[in-house]
Amino acid sequence: MTTTTDGITIRSATEQDWPNLILLNEICFLTPQTPELTAFWKGMVGADRPVIALDGDAVVGATMDIPMTVTVPGGRSVAAAGITAVTVAPTHRRRGILRALYTEHHARIQQSGVPLSILTASEGGIYGRFGYGPATVESTVGIDRRFAALHPAVPDPGGVRMVRPAEVRPSIADTYDRWQRRTPGAQVRPDCVWDRIFADPENERGGGTSLFGLLHDDGYVLYRRVSGEQGATARVQEIRSITDESHAALWRALLGLDLIRRIEAAVVPDDPLPYLLTDSRLVRTTSRHDELWVRIMDVPAALEARVYRRDLDIVVHVDDDFLDAGGRFALSVKNGRAACTRTEADPQVVLDLEVLGSLYLGAHRARSFAAAHRLWAVDSQTLDAVDLAFGSENSAQMGWGF
């Protein structure tokens, strides 16, 4: 337990703190919390794992994490702390409470030995100072289905069937697991999260219907119909495909929903969807935004966990202004596998820890950060080598929100 200079106490939560913790979450996230939702979060996090800030008896700030397993480039699994429900009361802003909470929370994460800490950010300007960089990119797209025609070269592989999602839970969960094991950034999904998806609570439908499902042996779609003044929209909640054939088959089925005017979905920026159509302009991007943010807690362990796309032999200097994860590292990659050790040699690349987090899953380019003066390389050849090596065969994507 610690106390800040203005009398705010930082400590672990107890069972008795949860009513005040729930009140804080309801105020900060503007969402009433049901007993079922409280039980869900306690089961995910643990009743005594949140780190809270107290002003007297009032809980005025909190942070907590979910133990997670995340895929990194090359298909290996890495343990991570999934930070969630980060809150500071509107009555206690600009008093250093978030930094005090994060200092204590990240000390605990360091002690646990996990190499990564991950989160999703409601605001983009908060977490860089704590060493987090946006590490996946998602595009929200909309298609006017009435005018969408598949290109003649696109095959019709078939194999899609209409399902009630809850009735085919094992098939959907198995497909997700296969997709997750090959997708950088995707997390193992616990049974309690699947329980909530298939329970499909009405207050979490966003004004849409209950879930509809399309199932393929190598993919699935979960979507809702949402009514509007301009006609009905099929809002895709989740689409996962393991093969090009299942991707094409599932989109062919979605585009065959005759009573739907518009389809909305979240896809990775290099999704082949536009090229399936005779008119690629119909796939209109309405937003492009980050999803998963990564902070590397242990640089050697994290860099040795992933696979690289070319050989590399460099010294990297990493600055970490928040904790002590930075330093100078010799990174040697042979046949995709890396060895990373601390060194005193002169660096050939210099970057902040948040930039390394953004590069880690392969969704961002070293050359882009160099152009923004946020990464320095000794010469163009070194920059090219880093840029190519940190790429990923499969596009990075967050598996589920938390």
C-alpha positions as CSV (number, residue, x, y, z in Angstrom):
1,M,0.0,0.0,0.0
2,T,1.3,3.5,-0.9
3,T,0.0,7.0,-0.2
4,T,0.5,9.9,-2.6
5,T,1.5,13.4,-1.4
6,D,-2.1,14.6,-1.5
7,G,-3.4,11.7,0.6
8,I,-4.6,9.3,-2.1
9,T,-4.0,5.7,-1.1
10,I,-3.0,3.1,-3.7
11,R,-3.7,-0.6,-2.8
12,S,-5.2,-3.9,-3.9
13,A,-9.0,-4.1,-3.9
14,T,-10.9,-6.2,-1.5
15,E,-14.4,-7.8,-1.8
16,Q,-15.7,-4.8,0.3
17,D,-14.4,-2.3,-2.3
18,W,-16.4,-3.7,-5.2
19,P,-19.6,-1.7,-4.7
20,N,-17.6,1.5,-4.9
21,L,-15.5,0.1,-7.8
22,I,-18.7,-0.7,-9.7
23,L,-20.0,2.9,-9.0
24,L,-16.8,4.3,-10.4
25,N,-17.0,2.2,-13.6
26,E,-20.6,3.1,-14.1
27,I,-19.9,6.8,-13.8
28,C,-16.7,6.7,-16.0
29,F,-18.0,4.4,-18.7
30,L,-21.6,5.7,-18.6
31,T,-23.0,2.2,-18.5
32,P,-25.1,0.6,-15.7
33,Q,-23.5,-2.6,-14.5
34,T,-25.7,-5.6,-13.8
35,P,-25.0,-8.2,-11.2
36,E,-24.3,-10.7,-14.0
37,L,-21.7,-8.3,-15.6
38,T,-20.1,-7.8,-12.2
39,A,-19.8,-11.5,-11.7
40,F,-18.3,-11.9,-15.2
41,W,-15.5,-9.3,-14.5
42,K,-14.8,-10.8,-11.1
43,G,-14.4,-14.2,-12.7
44,M,-12.1,-12.7,-15.4
45,V,-9.9,-10.6,-13.2
46,G,-10.2,-11.9,-9.6
47,A,-11.9,-10.0,-6.8
48,D,-8.6,-8.9,-5.2
49,R,-6.5,-8.2,-8.3
50,P,-7.6,-4.6,-9.2
51,V,-5.3,-1.8,-8.0
52,I,-7.4,1.0,-6.7
53,A,-7.0,4.6,-5.6
54,L,-8.9,5.8,-2.5
55,D,-9.7,9.2,-1.2
56,G,-10.9,8.2,2.3
57,D,-13.4,5.4,1.6
58,A,-14.2,6.5,-1.9
59,V,-12.7,4.6,-4.8
60,V,-11.5,7.3,-7.2
61,G,-9.4,5.4,-9.6
62,A,-8.7,1.8,-10.6
63,T,-6.8,-0.4,-13.0
64,M,-6.9,-4.2,-13.4
65,D,-5.7,-6.9,-15.8
66,I,-6.8,-10.2,-17.3
67,P,-4.2,-13.0,-17.7
68,M,-4.0,-13.6,-21.5
69,T,-2.2,-15.6,-24.1
70,V,-1.4,-13.8,-27.4
71,T,-0.1,-15.0,-30.7
72,V,3.0,-13.2,-32.1
73,P,4.4,-13.3,-35.7
74,G,5.3,-16.8,-36.6
75,G,2.5,-18.4,-34.5
76,R,4.1,-18.7,-31.1
77,S,2.0,-18.0,-28.0
78,V,3.2,-15.4,-25.5
79,A,1.7,-14.6,-22.0
80,A,0.4,-11.1,-21.6
81,A,-1.3,-8.9,-19.0
82,G,-4.5,-7.5,-20.6
83,I,-5.1,-4.2,-18.8
84,T,-8.7,-3.2,-18.7
85,A,-11.2,-0.9,-16.9
86,V,-8.7,1.9,-16.3
87,T,-10.6,4.7,-14.6
88,V,-10.1,8.0,-12.7
89,A,-13.1,9.8,-11.2
90,P,-14.1,13.0,-12.9
91,T,-13.8,14.6,-9.4
92,H,-10.1,13.7,-9.2
93,R,-8.5,14.6,-12.5
94,R,-5.0,16.0,-13.0
95,R,-3.7,14.8,-9.6
96,G,-1.3,12.1,-10.8
97,I,-3.7,9.3,-9.9
98,L,-3.3,7.4,-13.2
99,R,0.5,7.5,-13.0
100,A,0.4,6.3,-9.3
101,L,-1.9,3.5,-10.2
102,Y,0.1,2.5,-13.3
103,T,3.4,2.6,-11.4
104,E,2.0,0.1,-8.8
105,H,0.2,-2.0,-11.4
106,H,3.2,-2.3,-13.7
107,A,5.5,-3.2,-10.9
108,R,3.2,-6.1,-10.2
109,I,3.2,-7.1,-13.9
110,Q,7.0,-7.0,-13.9
111,Q,7.1,-9.3,-10.9
112,S,4.8,-11.8,-12.7
113,G,7.4,-12.1,-15.5
114,V,5.1,-11.8,-18.5
115,P,6.9,-10.2,-21.5
116,L,4.0,-8.2,-22.8
117,S,1.3,-5.9,-21.4
118,I,-1.6,-5.0,-23.7
119,L,-4.7,-2.8,-23.7
120,T,-7.2,-1.0,-25.8
121,A,-7.4,2.8,-25.6
122,S,-10.5,4.9,-25.5
123,E,-8.2,8.0,-26.1
124,G,-5.1,7.9,-28.2
125,G,-3.0,10.4,-26.3
126,I,-2.9,8.7,-22.9
127,Y,-0.8,5.6,-23.1
128,G,2.3,6.5,-25.1
129,R,3.9,8.0,-22.1
130,F,3.7,4.6,-20.3
131,G,5.5,2.8,-23.2
132,Y,2.4,1.6,-25.1
133,G,2.3,1.8,-28.9
134,P,-0.7,1.0,-31.1
135,A,0.1,-2.4,-32.6
136,T,-2.9,-3.4,-34.7
137,V,-5.0,-1.4,-37.2
138,E,-8.6,-1.9,-38.1
139,S,-10.7,-0.4,-40.8
140,T,-14.5,-0.1,-40.6
141,V,-16.0,-0.5,-44.1
142,G,-19.5,-0.1,-45.5
143,I,-20.8,-1.6,-48.7
144,D,-24.0,-0.7,-50.5
145,R,-25.0,-4.3,-51.2
146,R,-27.5,-3.5,-53.9
147,F,-24.7,-2.6,-56.4
148,A,-22.1,-5.1,-55.3
149,A,-21.2,-7.8,-57.8
150,L,-18.5,-10.4,-57.4
151,H,-15.8,-10.3,-60.0
152,P,-16.0,-13.1,-62.6
153,A,-12.6,-14.4,-61.5
154,V,-13.7,-15.0,-57.9
155,P,-14.6,-18.6,-57.4
156,D,-17.8,-19.9,-55.8
157,P,-16.3,-22.4,-53.3
158,G,-19.7,-22.9,-51.5
159,G,-19.7,-24.7,-48.2
160,V,-21.5,-21.9,-46.2
161,R,-24.5,-22.8,-44.2
162,M,-27.0,-20.7,-42.2
163,V,-26.9,-21.5,-38.4
164,R,-28.1,-20.4,-35.1
165,P,-24.8,-19.4,-33.4
166,A,-25.5,-21.0,-30.0
167,E,-26.3,-24.3,-31.6
168,V,-22.9,-24.6,-33.3
169,R,-20.8,-23.2,-30.5
170,P,-18.1,-26.0,-30.7
171,S,-17.6,-25.4,-34.4
172,I,-17.3,-21.6,-34.1
173,A,-15.0,-21.9,-31.1
174,D,-12.8,-24.4,-32.9
175,T,-12.6,-22.2,-35.9
176,Y,-11.7,-19.2,-33.8
177,D,-8.9,-21.2,-32.1
178,R,-7.4,-22.2,-35.4
179,W,-7.6,-18.5,-36.6
180,Q,-6.1,-17.2,-33.3
181,R,-3.1,-19.5,-33.5
182,R,-2.0,-18.0,-36.8
183,T,-3.0,-14.3,-36.3
184,P,-0.6,-12.0,-34.5
185,G,-2.3,-10.0,-31.8
186,A,-5.2,-12.5,-31.4
187,Q,-5.8,-13.7,-27.9
188,V,-7.0,-17.1,-26.6
189,R,-10.7,-16.6,-25.8
190,P,-11.8,-18.0,-22.4
191,D,-15.0,-20.0,-22.0
192,C,-16.6,-17.3,-20.0
193,V,-16.2,-14.9,-22.9
194,W,-17.8,-17.4,-25.3
195,D,-20.6,-17.8,-22.7
196,R,-21.4,-14.1,-22.9
197,I,-21.2,-14.0,-26.8
198,F,-23.7,-16.9,-27.1
199,A,-26.0,-15.6,-24.3
200,D,-26.2,-12.5,-26.5
201,P,-27.7,-10.1,-23.8
202,E,-30.2,-7.7,-25.3
203,N,-28.6,-4.7,-23.6
204,E,-25.4,-5.4,-25.6
205,R,-26.9,-5.6,-29.0
206,G,-26.5,-1.9,-29.9
207,G,-30.0,-1.6,-31.2
208,G,-29.7,-4.6,-33.5
209,T,-31.4,-8.0,-33.5
210,S,-30.1,-11.1,-31.9
211,L,-27.1,-12.7,-33.6
212,F,-27.4,-14.5,-37.0
213,G,-24.6,-16.9,-38.1
214,L,-23.0,-18.1,-41.3
215,L,-20.7,-21.1,-40.9
216,H,-18.0,-22.6,-43.2
217,D,-15.6,-25.4,-42.3
218,D,-12.8,-22.8,-42.2
219,G,-14.6,-19.6,-41.1
220,Y,-17.7,-18.0,-39.7
221,V,-19.6,-14.7,-39.6
222,L,-21.7,-13.4,-36.7
223,Y,-23.9,-10.4,-37.6
224,R,-27.0,-8.5,-36.7
225,R,-29.7,-6.7,-38.6
226,V,-30.0,-3.0,-37.7
227,S,-33.0,-1.0,-39.0
228,G,-32.6,2.5,-40.3
229,E,-34.4,5.2,-42.3
230,Q,-32.5,4.2,-45.4
231,G,-33.1,0.5,-45.0
232,A,-31.7,-2.4,-43.1
233,T,-28.0,-2.9,-42.4
234,A,-26.2,-6.1,-41.7
235,R,-23.7,-5.2,-39.0
236,V,-21.0,-7.8,-38.9
237,Q,-19.9,-8.4,-35.3
238,E,-17.2,-10.8,-36.1
239,I,-15.8,-12.5,-39.3
240,R,-13.0,-15.0,-39.0
241,S,-11.6,-16.9,-42.0
242,I,-8.6,-19.2,-42.1
243,T,-8.4,-19.6,-45.9
244,D,-8.9,-17.5,-49.0
245,E,-11.7,-19.8,-50.1
246,S,-13.6,-19.4,-46.8
247,H,-13.2,-15.7,-47.0
248,A,-14.6,-15.5,-50.5
249,A,-17.4,-17.9,-49.6
250,L,-18.5,-16.0,-46.5
251,W,-18.5,-12.7,-48.3
252,R,-20.5,-14.2,-51.2
253,A,-23.1,-15.3,-48.7
254,L,-23.2,-11.9,-47.0
255,L,-23.7,-10.1,-50.3
256,G,-26.6,-12.4,-51.0
257,L,-28.7,-11.0,-48.2
258,D,-31.3,-9.5,-50.5
259,L,-33.3,-7.6,-47.9
260,I,-30.2,-5.8,-46.6
261,R,-29.2,-2.5,-48.1
262,R,-25.9,-2.1,-46.5
263,I,-23.2,-4.3,-44.9
264,E,-20.8,-2.9,-42.2
265,A,-17.8,-4.8,-41.0
266,A,-14.4,-4.3,-39.4
267,V,-11.5,-5.6,-41.5
268,V,-7.7,-5.4,-41.6
269,P,-6.4,-2.7,-44.0
270,D,-5.1,-5.2,-46.5
271,D,-8.2,-7.4,-46.5
272,P,-8.8,-8.6,-50.1
273,L,-12.5,-7.7,-49.9
274,P,-12.3,-4.8,-52.5
275,Y,-10.7,-7.1,-55.0
276,L,-13.6,-9.6,-54.8
277,L,-15.9,-7.0,-56.4
278,T,-16.2,-5.7,-60.0
279,D,-16.3,-2.2,-58.4
280,S,-13.8,-1.9,-55.6
281,R,-15.0,1.6,-54.8
282,L,-18.1,0.1,-53.2
283,V,-16.0,-0.9,-50.2
284,R,-15.9,2.5,-48.5
285,T,-13.7,3.0,-45.4
286,T,-15.6,4.9,-42.8
287,S,-12.9,4.8,-40.1
288,R,-9.4,3.6,-39.6
289,H,-8.3,3.2,-36.1
290,D,-6.0,1.3,-33.7
291,E,-7.2,-1.7,-31.7
292,L,-4.5,-3.4,-29.6
293,W,-1.8,-1.4,-27.9
294,V,1.4,-3.2,-26.8
295,R,4.0,-2.4,-24.1
296,I,7.0,-4.7,-24.1
297,M,7.8,-5.5,-20.5
298,D,10.9,-7.7,-21.2
299,V,12.6,-6.7,-24.5
300,P,14.9,-9.8,-24.9
301,A,12.0,-12.3,-24.1
302,A,9.6,-10.5,-26.4
303,L,11.9,-10.1,-29.3
304,E,13.1,-13.7,-29.1
305,A,9.5,-15.0,-29.0
306,R,8.5,-13.9,-32.5
307,V,9.6,-14.9,-36.0
308,Y,11.2,-12.4,-38.4
309,R,11.1,-12.2,-42.2
310,R,14.8,-11.8,-42.9
311,D,18.1,-12.1,-41.1
312,L,19.2,-9.2,-39.0
313,D,22.3,-8.3,-36.9
314,I,22.0,-5.0,-35.2
315,V,22.4,-3.1,-31.9
316,V,19.1,-1.4,-30.8
317,H,18.9,1.3,-28.2
318,V,15.4,1.4,-26.6
319,D,14.3,4.3,-24.4
320,D,11.7,3.7,-21.7
321,D,10.8,6.8,-19.8
322,F,8.3,5.0,-17.5
323,L,10.0,1.9,-16.2
324,D,13.4,0.3,-16.7
325,A,12.7,-2.1,-19.6
326,G,14.8,-0.1,-22.0
327,G,18.5,-0.2,-22.7
328,R,20.9,-1.3,-25.4
329,F,20.4,-4.7,-27.0
330,A,22.2,-6.9,-29.6
331,L,19.5,-8.4,-31.8
332,S,20.7,-11.3,-34.1
333,V,18.2,-13.1,-36.3
334,K,19.1,-16.2,-38.3
335,N,16.5,-18.1,-40.3
336,G,13.7,-16.2,-38.6
337,R,14.7,-16.9,-35.0
338,A,16.2,-14.2,-32.8
339,A,18.8,-14.0,-30.0
340,C,18.6,-10.8,-28.0
341,T,21.1,-9.8,-25.2
342,R,22.1,-6.6,-23.5
343,T,25.2,-4.9,-24.8
344,E,27.4,-1.8,-24.4
345,A,28.1,-1.6,-28.2
346,D,27.2,1.5,-30.2
347,P,23.6,1.4,-31.5
348,Q,22.6,1.3,-35.1
349,V,18.9,1.9,-34.3
350,V,17.4,4.1,-31.7
351,L,13.7,4.2,-30.8
352,D,11.3,4.6,-27.9
353,L,9.7,1.6,-26.3
354,E,6.3,2.6,-27.6
355,V,7.6,2.6,-31.2
356,L,9.0,-0.9,-30.6
357,G,5.6,-1.9,-29.3
358,S,4.0,-0.6,-32.5
359,L,6.4,-2.6,-34.7
360,Y,6.2,-5.8,-32.7
361,L,3.2,-7.4,-34.4
362,G,4.1,-6.3,-37.9
363,A,1.2,-3.9,-38.5
364,H,3.4,-0.8,-38.7
365,R,6.5,0.1,-40.7
366,A,9.9,1.1,-39.3
367,R,10.4,3.4,-42.4
368,S,7.2,5.3,-41.5
369,F,8.4,5.9,-37.9
370,A,11.8,7.0,-39.3
371,A,10.1,9.5,-41.6
372,A,8.2,10.9,-38.6
373,H,11.6,11.3,-36.7
374,R,10.6,8.7,-34.1
375,L,13.1,6.1,-35.1
376,W,16.7,6.7,-36.0
377,A,18.9,4.3,-38.1
378,V,22.5,4.6,-38.9
379,D,21.9,4.3,-42.6
380,S,19.3,3.4,-45.2
381,Q,20.4,-0.2,-45.5
382,T,19.9,-0.8,-41.8
383,L,16.5,0.9,-41.9
384,D,15.5,-1.4,-44.8
385,A,16.6,-4.5,-43.0
386,V,14.6,-3.6,-39.8
387,D,11.6,-2.6,-41.9
388,L,11.6,-6.0,-43.7
389,A,12.5,-8.1,-40.7
390,F,9.7,-6.9,-38.5
391,G,7.0,-7.6,-41.0
392,S,4.5,-10.5,-40.6
393,E,3.2,-13.0,-43.0
394,N,-0.3,-12.8,-41.5
395,S,-2.0,-9.4,-40.7
396,A,-2.1,-8.5,-37.1
397,Q,-5.5,-8.3,-35.5
398,M,-7.0,-8.2,-32.0
399,G,-9.0,-11.3,-31.2
400,W,-11.6,-9.9,-28.8
401,G,-12.1,-6.6,-27.0
402,F,-11.6,-6.4,-23.2
